[in-house]
Amino acid sequence: MKLPTSVRRIALDVNIFIYHLRGHPKFGNIATSLLDECKRRKTVVSTLVFAEIFVSIFEQQDAALEKQYREFLEKFPNLSIVPANKNICFSAAQLRAAYRLKTPDAIHLATAIDSDCAVFITNDDNLKKVQEIKVLTLADLT
């Protein structure tokens, strides 16, 4: 899996991290390859990554896994974890209205757009309808 070298800034959906961290049987390897590529480029993710990844860990009350995941995200090379500020939330509302998106998806996409990313990578085909940013799925990268 190789992204074009012209793509300098990438935004990732949270599912990419989940597939890697949990060793997803179908998507884990490609997510890991993608994350290896992202270490050499500027990569953006919304702070929502914490709210979405850690739910099951908190349900399990697994402090060791919480620490492992937190360190992975905080030490990931070239990763900017961007908070949902007023502009991002406003843009997310516009995306929700235009494309009937769920709030978390709209915030992830608005974060990518606001951060001037060339591409948003997800595994959600539904998000490909968004026209404001190029959306790729893992299938597009194989």
Secondary structure as UniProt FT lines:
FT   TURN            5..6
FT   STRAND          9..12
FT   HELIX           14..21
FT   TURN            22..23
FT   TURN            25..27
FT   HELIX           28..38
FT   TURN            39..40
FT   STRAND          42..46
FT   HELIX           48..53
FT   HELIX           55..60
FT   HELIX           63..75
FT   TURN            77..78
FT   STRAND          79..82
FT   HELIX           86..99
FT   HELIX           103..114
FT   TURN            115..116
FT   STRAND          119..122
FT   HELIX           125..129
FT   STRAND          134..137
FT   HELIX           138..141
//
